[in-house]
Amino acid sequence: MLDYSFSEEQQMYRQQVRRFAREEVLPRRQEWDRNRTYPWELVQRFVALGLADPSMDHVTRGIMVEEVAYADFNTAFPVLRASLPYALDQFPGVPDNIRQPLIDGLSQGTKLTGLCFTEPEAGSDMANFRTFATREQETWLINGSKNSISWCNSDAYVVTCKTSHDKSVWSLTNILIPADSPGVSPPHVWDDVGTRGTPRGMVNFDNVRVPLNHAVGAEGRGYELVADLFDTNRSFIGLWCIGPAQASVDEACEHAKQRHSLGKTISQYQGVSFALAEAQTLLEAARLLCYKTLWMADNGQRHSVEGAMCKWWVPDITFDIVHRCLLIHGHYGYTRDLPFEQRMRDIMGWQIGDGTAEVSKLIIARNMMGKDFTG
Ligand SMILES: Cc1cc2nc3c(=O)[nH]c(=O)nc-3n(C[C@H](O)[C@H](O)[C@H](O)COP(=O)(O)OP(=O)(O)OC[C@H]3O[C@@H](n4cnc5c(N)ncnc54)[C@H](O)[C@@H]3O)c2cc1C
């Protein structure tokens, strides 16, 4: 029997997060976009109120992301990180004296780690990564560059390195590198269009040495950990985009009820009201897909295909929905005083980050057509 309801606890949690996000986060939305920062103290208070409890299930974590992103896209990322959703953020295999201070810092909102997969020469094509870690006695010797790292100003990096000359993704191992290790360059930060509260940039690793026990997970199994992270993270990204799109639809409905044209409110014209009805329908379908995927993750079911569906589809439709809502606001919508342009810039980043639409469709098509698919 299907049950589409959230539990009573989840509904109460949604109300709590909504209150915090709309009262404290929303009024400061522009500040973080314009100054390229976000308020550590606000994230730490969110944590102190117990709202980012690492023991929460993924569906509840999805509620957190959706509600915070409704108020501000930039704040949704650090609260997601503070709630430790990723296996990689537990640094499996790394000794406790190294991993525990990082886990504590992440979950208290005082530390950040950058997850470094993408390289200057290869993003989607992980088998062709070049960053290499060579075993030398008791250490890994690491050389290479990682690009497009969110939180490139982190305290530590988890770096996906080749550890053998095998040409497949089974040559990859994730290695934890403290940012203050000799040979780690200061980050080069890109002047991004959106998600400007999260510095994204390039870091070089030049003869960096860390102990062998800094390998996160098993040697040669780095791709699995990254792929697992992506599967679940892609539904968080969906909800992260749904938040600002829903806010845009709500605002456009209010505007349509107030604005008059040719003797009527514009809400009375089907050209406006049907566009909003269509947007709300798409958002409802997208929400169901994302929460279903998180429910599958909570229940230990494989969800690579569903994660890929969230990833290609939801950023695309939410970008279009926000654009439509901007147009419904007429020339006012085109100003930076209203939030629509920022929301479009923010969502656009996640049409690319964590795998492009094309790469997501490859995952779905491969699942549909098996070995007959050669893309
Ligand atoms: C906001 C943001 C945050 C990010 N955060 C991180 C992070 O924290 N850590 C990290 O490691 N990376 C991060 N990235 C990088 C991101 O994951 C990569 O940009 C992405 O995987 C695509 O890689 P690429 O940019 O090298 O594009 P490429 O792989 O060069 O692709 C270029 C174009 O070709 C298309 N393409 C490639 N291969 C195929 C194919 N086989 N079939 C059809 N089309 C194809 C792609 O869809 C794309 O349109 C982030 C990116 C953004 C925008």
PDBQT file of the ligand as one rigid body, heavy atoms in Angstrom, charges set to zero:
ROOT
HETATM    1  C1  LIG A 401      28.138  25.017  -9.019  1.00  0.00    +0.000 C 
HETATM    2  C2  LIG A 401      29.111  23.899  -9.256  1.00  0.00    +0.000 A 
HETATM    3  C3  LIG A 401      29.652  23.211  -8.186  1.00  0.00    +0.000 A 
HETATM    4  C4  LIG A 401      30.569  22.181  -8.397  1.00  0.00    +0.000 A 
HETATM    5  N1  LIG A 401      31.131  21.560  -7.306  1.00  0.00    +0.000 NA
HETATM    6  C5  LIG A 401      32.069  20.603  -7.511  1.00  0.00    +0.000 A 
HETATM    7  C6  LIG A 401      32.757  19.992  -6.387  1.00  0.00    +0.000 A 
HETATM    8  O1  LIG A 401      32.522  20.335  -5.214  1.00  0.00    +0.000 OA
HETATM    9  N2  LIG A 401      33.715  19.062  -6.636  1.00  0.00    +0.000 N 
HETATM   10  C7  LIG A 401      34.025  18.677  -7.918  1.00  0.00    +0.000 A 
HETATM   11  O2  LIG A 401      34.884  17.819  -8.062  1.00  0.00    +0.000 OA
HETATM   12  N3  LIG A 401      33.393  19.220  -8.998  1.00  0.00    +0.000 NA
HETATM   13  C8  LIG A 401      32.433  20.182  -8.826  1.00  0.00    +0.000 A 
HETATM   14  N4  LIG A 401      31.835  20.770  -9.905  1.00  0.00    +0.000 N 
HETATM   15  C9  LIG A 401      32.229  20.346 -11.256  1.00  0.00    +0.000 C 
HETATM   16  C10 LIG A 401      31.148  19.521 -11.961  1.00  0.00    +0.000 C 
HETATM   17  O3  LIG A 401      30.883  18.320 -11.295  1.00  0.00    +0.000 OA
HETATM   18  C11 LIG A 401      31.627  19.335 -13.416  1.00  0.00    +0.000 C 
HETATM   19  O4  LIG A 401      31.616  20.635 -14.001  1.00  0.00    +0.000 OA
HETATM   20  C12 LIG A 401      30.728  18.399 -14.189  1.00  0.00    +0.000 C 
HETATM   21  O5  LIG A 401      30.889  17.072 -13.743  1.00  0.00    +0.000 OA
HETATM   22  C13 LIG A 401      30.984  18.454 -15.695  1.00  0.00    +0.000 C 
HETATM   23  O6  LIG A 401      32.356  18.346 -15.977  1.00  0.00    +0.000 OA
HETATM   24  P1  LIG A 401      33.065  19.428 -16.923  1.00  0.00    +0.000 P 
HETATM   25  O7  LIG A 401      32.680  20.788 -16.438  1.00  0.00    +0.000 OA
HETATM   26  O8  LIG A 401      34.496  19.095 -16.989  1.00  0.00    +0.000 OA
HETATM   27  O9  LIG A 401      32.364  19.244 -18.321  1.00  0.00    +0.000 OA
HETATM   28  P2  LIG A 401      32.749  18.198 -19.442  1.00  0.00    +0.000 P 
HETATM   29  O10 LIG A 401      32.808  16.835 -18.873  1.00  0.00    +0.000 OA
HETATM   30  O11 LIG A 401      33.920  18.705 -20.187  1.00  0.00    +0.000 OA
HETATM   31  O12 LIG A 401      31.474  18.307 -20.372  1.00  0.00    +0.000 OA
HETATM   32  C14 LIG A 401      31.276  19.420 -21.244  1.00  0.00    +0.000 C 
HETATM   33  C15 LIG A 401      29.937  19.238 -21.976  1.00  0.00    +0.000 C 
HETATM   34  O13 LIG A 401      29.968  18.018 -22.731  1.00  0.00    +0.000 OA
HETATM   35  C16 LIG A 401      28.893  17.179 -22.352  1.00  0.00    +0.000 C 
HETATM   36  N5  LIG A 401      29.324  15.779 -22.363  1.00  0.00    +0.000 N 
HETATM   37  C17 LIG A 401      30.450  15.260 -21.778  1.00  0.00    +0.000 A 
HETATM   38  N6  LIG A 401      30.506  13.932 -21.984  1.00  0.00    +0.000 NA
HETATM   39  C18 LIG A 401      29.394  13.611 -22.683  1.00  0.00    +0.000 A 
HETATM   40  C19 LIG A 401      28.873  12.384 -23.218  1.00  0.00    +0.000 A 
HETATM   41  N7  LIG A 401      29.509  11.202 -23.038  1.00  0.00    +0.000 N 
HETATM   42  N8  LIG A 401      27.694  12.420 -23.876  1.00  0.00    +0.000 NA
HETATM   43  C20 LIG A 401      27.032  13.608 -24.070  1.00  0.00    +0.000 A 
HETATM   44  N9  LIG A 401      27.464  14.791 -23.599  1.00  0.00    +0.000 NA
HETATM   45  C21 LIG A 401      28.638  14.780 -22.920  1.00  0.00    +0.000 A 
HETATM   46  C22 LIG A 401      28.506  17.620 -20.951  1.00  0.00    +0.000 C 
HETATM   47  O14 LIG A 401      27.166  17.293 -20.665  1.00  0.00    +0.000 OA
HETATM   48  C23 LIG A 401      28.755  19.130 -21.015  1.00  0.00    +0.000 C 
HETATM   49  O15 LIG A 401      27.636  19.780 -21.567  1.00  0.00    +0.000 OA
HETATM   50  C24 LIG A 401      30.924  21.815  -9.717  1.00  0.00    +0.000 A 
HETATM   51  C25 LIG A 401      30.384  22.513 -10.802  1.00  0.00    +0.000 A 
HETATM   52  C26 LIG A 401      29.496  23.556 -10.578  1.00  0.00    +0.000 A 
HETATM   53  C27 LIG A 401      28.949  24.309 -11.758  1.00  0.00    +0.000 C 
ENDROOT
TORSDOF 0
